[in-house]
């Protein structure tokens, strides 16, 4: 679970960073700062996905550790 979220977050951060850098180059298409807003949204969503995956991964590890103590 944690590795999958790390992979998804790294892909999202890469795409978001590429779009963010492209938004400075493509001035004709970026009149309303659409690419900048989309790229920052992708970066934010990737960070949230990583945090959620890390939380769920830690929760699963804690649950496994607690369930083996009582057996």
N, C-alpha and C positions, 0 to 999 in steps of 0.2 A: 504494500500500500504506500509506504513512504517513498520507495524508489519510483513508483509510477508517478506520484505527485511531483517528485523532484524532476523527472524527465519532462512532464507536461509544463512545469514552471520554467524550466530552462528553455524549452522551445518557445514558449510565450514571451519570455524576456528577450530572446534573440529576435523574434519577429517584431516585437514592440520597439526595440532599440533601432532596428533597421528602418522601420517606418518613421520613427522619430527623427533619425538623421536624414531620411529622404524628404521629410517635410520641410527642412531648411533649404534643400536644393530645388525642389519642385515648387517654385513660387507661383507659377501660372495656375496650378491646380489647387493651391493652398490659400485661396483668397479669404475664406472663412475659417481658416485654421482647422479644417476638417481632419486632415491627416494627423495633426498634432493631438487633437482630442481623441481620435481613435487609437493612436499609438499609446497615449498615456492610459487609456482605458484598458488596453491589452496588458500593459505592464502592471497596472493595479490588480487586474483579475488574476494574473499569474502569481502575484505576491499573496493574494488571498487564498488561491488554490494551494500554494505551498504551505501556508500557515494552517489551513484546514487539514491537509494531508498529514502534516507533522503532528497535529493535535490528535487525529484519529489513530495514527501509528503509535504514538505514545500511550494512548488509551488502551489499544489492543495489547501492547507489551505489558502494561501494568495489570491488565485483566488476566493475561496468561500467567504472569508471575504470582498473582494472588491465588489463582485457581490451583496452581501446583503446590502451594504451601499447605492448603487445607486437606489435600488428599493423602 
